[in-house]
Amino acid sequence: MSHEILQDKRALLIDRDLDSLNILDGVLPEFGYEIAITQSADEALVRLEMEEFQLTVVDLSVSQIPPEDFISKIHERAPELPIVGLAANLDSRGRFFPA
């Protein structure tokens, strides 16, 4: 399978689960992404102020605040940054609930 390689692209992975991080760290470089990893929402927000990323993949349960508020904080720092949200905790209607 061929992938379009994106040059000089960085992705920030935000997740407390090391297994999830390892899976993503193995896949995204195939698409040309350099990976930065953090297991802390607070550290992620600091890194977003100091570094440039082209993609963020975030476990929606990583923050102590509601996921929509955390996403808003990410967009305050990087308004154009695409965010992929991961959630293992969804109710029958697809709504997130804290673990």
C-alpha positions as CSV (number, residue, x, y, z in Angstrom):
1,M,0.0,0.0,0.0
2,S,1.4,3.4,-1.0
3,H,1.0,6.5,1.2
4,E,1.5,10.1,0.2
5,I,4.5,11.2,2.3
6,L,4.0,14.6,4.0
7,Q,7.3,16.4,4.5
8,D,8.1,18.2,7.7
9,K,4.9,17.2,9.5
10,R,4.7,16.8,13.2
11,A,2.0,15.1,15.2
12,L,1.4,15.5,18.9
13,L,0.0,12.4,20.6
14,I,-1.8,12.9,23.9
15,D,-2.8,9.8,25.8
16,R,-2.1,8.2,29.1
17,D,-2.3,4.7,27.6
18,L,1.2,3.6,26.5
19,D,-0.2,0.8,24.3
20,S,-2.3,3.3,22.3
21,L,0.7,5.7,22.0
22,N,2.9,2.9,20.8
23,I,0.4,1.9,18.1
24,L,0.1,5.4,16.8
25,D,3.8,6.0,17.0
26,G,4.2,3.0,14.7
27,V,1.6,4.1,12.1
28,L,1.9,7.9,11.7
29,P,5.6,7.9,10.7
30,E,4.5,5.9,7.6
31,F,2.7,9.0,6.5
32,G,5.7,11.2,7.1
33,Y,4.9,12.5,10.6
34,E,7.5,13.0,13.2
35,I,5.9,12.1,16.5
36,A,5.9,14.0,19.8
37,I,4.3,12.2,22.8
38,T,2.8,13.4,26.1
39,Q,0.7,11.7,28.7
40,S,-0.4,14.9,30.3
41,A,-3.0,17.4,29.1
42,D,-1.2,20.3,30.8
43,E,2.1,19.4,29.1
44,A,0.3,19.1,25.8
45,L,-1.0,22.7,26.2
46,V,2.5,24.0,27.0
47,R,4.0,22.2,24.0
48,L,1.3,23.6,21.7
49,E,2.4,27.1,22.8
50,M,6.1,26.4,22.2
51,E,6.1,24.0,19.2
52,E,4.4,23.7,15.8
53,F,2.3,20.7,15.0
54,Q,0.3,19.7,11.9
55,L,-1.9,17.1,13.7
56,T,-3.0,16.3,17.2
57,V,-4.3,12.9,18.3
58,V,-5.9,13.1,21.7
59,D,-7.5,10.6,24.1
60,L,-10.5,12.6,25.2
61,S,-10.3,11.3,28.8
62,V,-6.7,12.6,29.3
63,S,-7.8,15.9,30.8
64,Q,-9.5,16.6,34.1
65,I,-11.8,19.1,32.4
66,P,-14.6,18.1,30.0
67,P,-13.3,17.0,26.6
68,E,-15.0,19.9,24.7
69,D,-13.2,22.4,27.0
70,F,-9.8,20.7,26.5
71,I,-10.4,20.8,22.7
72,S,-11.2,24.5,23.0
73,K,-8.0,25.1,24.9
74,I,-6.0,23.3,22.1
75,H,-7.7,25.5,19.5
76,E,-7.0,28.7,21.5
77,R,-3.3,27.8,21.1
78,A,-3.5,26.4,17.5
79,P,-6.8,27.4,15.8
80,E,-6.0,25.6,12.5
81,L,-4.7,22.4,14.0
82,P,-6.6,19.3,13.0
83,I,-7.6,17.2,16.1
84,V,-8.4,13.5,16.0
85,G,-10.2,12.5,19.3
86,L,-10.1,9.0,20.6
87,A,-12.7,7.8,23.1
88,A,-13.1,4.4,24.6
89,N,-15.8,5.6,27.0
90,L,-19.0,6.3,25.1
91,D,-22.6,5.7,26.1
92,S,-25.2,4.1,23.8
93,R,-25.8,7.5,22.1
94,G,-22.1,8.0,21.3
95,R,-21.7,10.6,24.1
96,F,-18.5,10.7,26.1
97,F,-18.5,9.8,29.8
98,P,-15.5,9.9,32.1
99,A,-14.0,6.6,33.1
